[in-house]
Amino acid sequence: MDAKSLRLLAEIIDCGSFTRAAEALNVTQPTLTRTIQHLESLTGAPLLKRGRYGVSATKLGEMMAREGRAVRAAVGEAQSALKQWRSGVEGQLRIGVGPMVAHSIMPRFVDHCLEADWKFGLRIHCEGAQSIVSGVRDGRLDVGLAPAEIRYMQDELRRDIVFSDDIGIYAGESHPLVGRKRPTLAQFETASWIGNGAMAGLRKTTATLLEDLGLKNAQTSIEFSGDLTITLHLLATGRYLAILPNFLMRHLDDSRRFIRLHAPGLSFRRDIALWSRKDMESQPNITAFRNRFTVFIKTI
């Protein structure tokens, strides 16, 4: 079973037909047919289901297609790296960032790199904190910006805290509690809240954080995980409250105003660290990123 055959299988499944896959790959349909027949002879089971509107994957076919997509992605990255090398770029850096970092400081940092004498190509992945740290550990990512409090196989990882942060309660500027110097617990308890899943690094949900504040009857109207755009849109309506990181909210790349409300007792650290593998920390692209990002943070 070779990588090329798996890649062709993935293309057929993703296109939904042999005809469209052949056009996308610039090969003949008989070539694709022979490839599938060969794969099915090796696996001993069907990989495709043929229906009225094209083809779809069997359970085994989807498992094989996942590997084919990984091959396709790797080939795409290699082609991109080659183009960058030919244009004078010295290497590539794969960076993992969370939704909050991506929506706040990262756009300015990337712009800063592109304007300066930056010699490495950037490939930025936006994903969850645990996925970022595991991606660095497994070598899928070169560096990651994720909460420092995460406990995840740290023996082989280097963790440099790049900025301090904690959490606060936020509202859109038209929310009824904005302007009140000290909202009461009762006012917080009857408000509509937006949940953001588990607060990465704290291992606490919005509900448990509210309970820690003594708001045992507070209700989250809706929960999001891995997304910030919808949360900010709803927050801007002035009808909801949310618990979010303070440093990142102060540097949010958003023209709308979000107000931090006074909330005594809500005191949890959420510092952000630069994660990298200890056996890769001297790599030029990682060293350059660490130095450049450390300097950048001090300027904002």
C-alpha positions in Angstrom: 0.0 0.0 0.0 1.7 3.2 -1.2 1.2 6.9 -0.3 0.1 7.8 -3.8 -2.7 5.3 -3.9 -4.0 6.6 -0.5 -3.9 10.1 -1.8 -5.9 9.1 -4.9 -8.5 7.4 -2.7 -8.9 10.5 -0.6 -9.4 12.6 -3.7 -12.1 10.3 -5.1 -14.0 10.4 -1.8 -13.7 14.1 -1.4 -14.7 14.8 -4.9 -17.6 12.4 -4.7 -17.0 10.8 -8.1 -14.3 9.3 -10.3 -14.9 11.9 -13.0 -14.3 14.9 -10.8 -11.3 13.3 -9.1 -9.8 12.5 -12.5 -10.2 16.1 -13.6 -8.7 17.4 -10.3 -5.7 15.1 -10.5 -5.3 15.3 -14.3 -5.3 11.5 -14.6 -7.6 9.1 -16.5 -10.6 7.4 -14.9 -9.2 3.9 -15.7 -6.1 4.8 -13.7 -8.2 5.6 -10.7 -10.3 2.5 -11.1 -7.2 0.3 -11.2 -5.9 2.1 -8.1 -9.1 1.3 -6.1 -9.1 -2.2 -7.3 -5.5 -2.7 -6.1 -6.2 -1.1 -2.7 -9.3 -3.3 -2.2 -7.3 -6.4 -3.1 -4.8 -5.5 -0.4 -7.4 -4.6 2.2 -9.8 -7.5 1.4 -12.8 -5.2 1.7 -14.7 -2.5 -0.2 -13.4 1.0 0.2 -16.2 2.8 -1.8 -20.0 2.7 -2.0 -21.4 3.6 -5.4 -24.8 5.3 -5.4 -27.1 7.3 -7.6 -25.2 10.6 -7.0 -21.6 9.3 -7.1 -19.4 7.5 -4.6 -18.9 7.7 -0.9 -16.6 5.9 1.5 -17.1 2.8 3.5 -16.0 2.8 7.1 -12.7 1.3 6.1 -12.4 3.6 3.1 -12.8 6.7 5.3 -10.0 5.4 7.6 -7.7 4.9 4.6 -8.8 8.3 3.2 -7.7 10.1 6.4 -4.2 8.8 5.8 -4.4 9.9 2.1 -5.4 13.4 3.2 -2.4 13.6 5.5 -0.2 12.6 2.5 -1.9 15.3 0.4 -1.3 17.9 3.1 2.3 16.9 3.6 2.9 17.2 -0.2 1.3 20.6 -0.2 3.5 21.8 2.6 6.6 20.4 0.9 5.7 22.2 -2.3 5.0 25.5 -0.4 8.4 25.1 1.4 10.2 24.6 -1.9 8.6 27.7 -3.4 9.6 29.7 -0.4 13.2 28.4 -0.5 13.4 29.4 -4.2 12.3 32.9 -3.3 15.0 33.3 -0.6 13.1 32.1 2.5 15.5 30.1 4.8 12.9 27.8 6.3 9.4 27.4 7.6 7.9 27.8 11.1 4.7 26.0 12.1 3.0 27.9 14.9 0.0 26.8 16.9 -2.2 29.5 18.5 -5.5 29.5 20.3 -8.6 31.5 19.2 -8.0 34.4 21.7 -4.3 34.8 20.6 -5.3 34.6 17.0 -7.9 37.3 17.4 -5.8 39.7 19.5 -2.0 40.0 19.3 -1.2 37.6 16.4 -2.3 39.7 13.5 0.0 42.6 14.7 2.8 40.2 15.3 2.6 38.6 11.8 2.5 42.1 10.3 5.5 43.1 12.4 7.4 40.0 11.0 6.5 40.6 7.4 7.6 44.3 7.6 10.9 43.4 9.3 13.8 41.3 8.1 12.1 38.0 8.7 13.6 35.1 6.9 11.3 32.2 7.6 7.9 31.2 6.2 5.0 31.1 8.6 2.3 28.5 8.8 -0.2 29.3 11.5 -2.6 26.8 12.9 -5.5 28.0 15.1 -6.7 25.2 17.5 -7.3 24.3 21.1 -4.7 24.6 23.8 -4.3 20.9 24.5 -4.0 20.2 20.7 -1.3 22.9 20.4 0.8 21.5 23.2 0.4 17.9 21.9 1.2 19.1 18.4 4.5 20.6 19.6 5.3 17.4 21.5 4.6 15.2 18.5 6.5 17.4 16.0 3.4 18.5 14.0 4.1 22.1 15.2 7.4 23.8 15.8 6.2 26.2 18.5 2.9 26.9 20.3 1.4 29.8 22.2 -0.8 28.3 24.9 -1.6 28.6 28.6 1.4 28.0 30.8 -0.7 26.1 33.4 -1.3 23.1 31.1 0.1 19.9 32.5 0.8 17.6 29.5 3.9 15.5 29.2 6.1 18.5 30.0 9.4 16.6 30.5 10.3 16.8 26.8 8.9 20.3 26.3 10.3 23.8 27.0 7.9 26.3 28.4 8.8 30.1 28.4 6.1 32.4 29.8 5.9 35.3 27.3 3.2 37.4 29.1 1.2 37.3 32.2 -2.6 37.2 32.2 -5.7 36.5 34.3 -9.4 36.5 33.7 -12.3 39.0 34.0 -16.0 39.5 33.3 -16.8 41.3 30.0 -19.8 42.9 28.5 -20.7 45.0 25.4 -20.7 48.7 26.0 -24.6 48.8 26.0 -25.0 46.1 28.6 -27.2 47.3 31.6 -24.4 46.6 34.1 -21.8 48.7 32.3 -21.4 52.0 34.2 -22.2 50.4 37.6 -19.2 50.7 39.8 -19.9 47.5 41.8 -22.5 45.2 40.3 -24.1 43.0 42.9 -24.0 39.3 43.0 -27.7 39.2 42.4 -27.3 41.3 39.2 -24.6 38.9 37.9 -26.7 35.9 38.8 -29.7 37.0 36.8 -27.6 38.0 33.8 -27.4 35.9 30.6 -23.9 34.4 30.2 -22.0 33.0 27.3 -19.9 29.9 28.1 -16.6 29.3 26.4 -16.1 25.6 27.2 -13.3 24.7 29.6 -11.1 27.7 30.3 -7.8 26.3 28.9 -5.2 25.8 31.5 -7.6 26.3 34.4 -9.6 23.1 33.8 -12.7 25.1 34.7 -15.9 25.8 32.7 -17.7 29.1 32.8 -20.3 27.4 35.1 -17.7 26.3 37.7 -16.0 29.8 37.6 -19.4 31.4 38.3 -20.0 29.0 41.2 -16.6 30.0 42.6 -17.9 33.6 42.6 -20.9 32.5 44.6 -23.3 32.6 41.6 -24.7 29.1 41.9 -27.9 29.9 40.0 -26.3 31.7 37.1 -27.1 30.2 33.7 -25.1 30.1 30.5 -27.4 30.8 27.5 -25.0 29.1 25.0 -21.7 27.4 25.1 -18.9 27.7 22.5 -15.7 25.7 22.2 -12.8 26.7 20.0 -14.5 29.8 18.6 -14.3 33.5 19.5 -16.0 35.2 16.6 -19.6 34.3 17.6 -18.8 35.0 21.3 -17.7 38.5 20.5 -20.6 39.2 18.2 -23.1 38.2 20.9 -21.2 40.1 23.6 -21.3 43.2 21.4 -25.1 43.2 21.4 -25.1 44.2 25.1 -27.3 41.3 26.2 -24.7 38.9 27.5 -21.7 38.5 29.8 -18.6 36.3 29.4 -15.5 35.4 31.3 -12.4 36.1 29.1 -8.6 36.7 29.5 -7.8 40.3 30.4 -4.5 40.9 28.6 -5.8 39.4 25.4 -9.0 41.4 25.6 -7.0 44.6 26.1 -5.2 43.9 22.8 -8.2 42.6 20.9 -8.0 43.2 17.1 -11.7 44.4 17.0 -13.2 47.9 16.6 -16.1 47.1 19.0 -15.7 48.1 22.7 -15.9 45.5 25.4 -16.0 46.6 29.0 -14.5 44.7 31.9 -16.9 44.7 34.9 -15.8 44.9 38.6 -16.0 41.3 40.0 -14.2 40.7 43.3 -13.1 37.2 43.9 -12.5 36.3 40.3 -8.7 35.8 40.4 -7.2 33.1 38.3 -3.9 33.2 36.4 -3.9 32.4 32.7 -0.4 33.2 31.7 0.6 32.4 28.1 3.8 30.4 27.4 5.8 29.7 24.3 6.0 25.9 24.0 8.7 24.1 22.1 10.5 20.8 22.2 13.7 20.7 24.2 15.5 18.8 21.5 14.6 21.4 18.9 15.0 24.6 20.9 18.3 25.6 19.2 16.8 25.4 15.7 17.3 28.8 14.0 13.6 29.3 13.1 12.5 28.6 16.7 15.2 30.8 18.2 14.3 33.6 15.9 10.6 33.3 16.7 11.3 33.2 20.5 13.5 36.3 20.3 11.2 38.3 18.0 8.0 37.5 19.9 9.6 38.4 23.3 10.7 41.8 21.9 7.3 42.3 20.3 5.3 41.7 23.5 7.3 44.3 25.3 6.3 46.9 22.7 2.5 46.5 22.9 
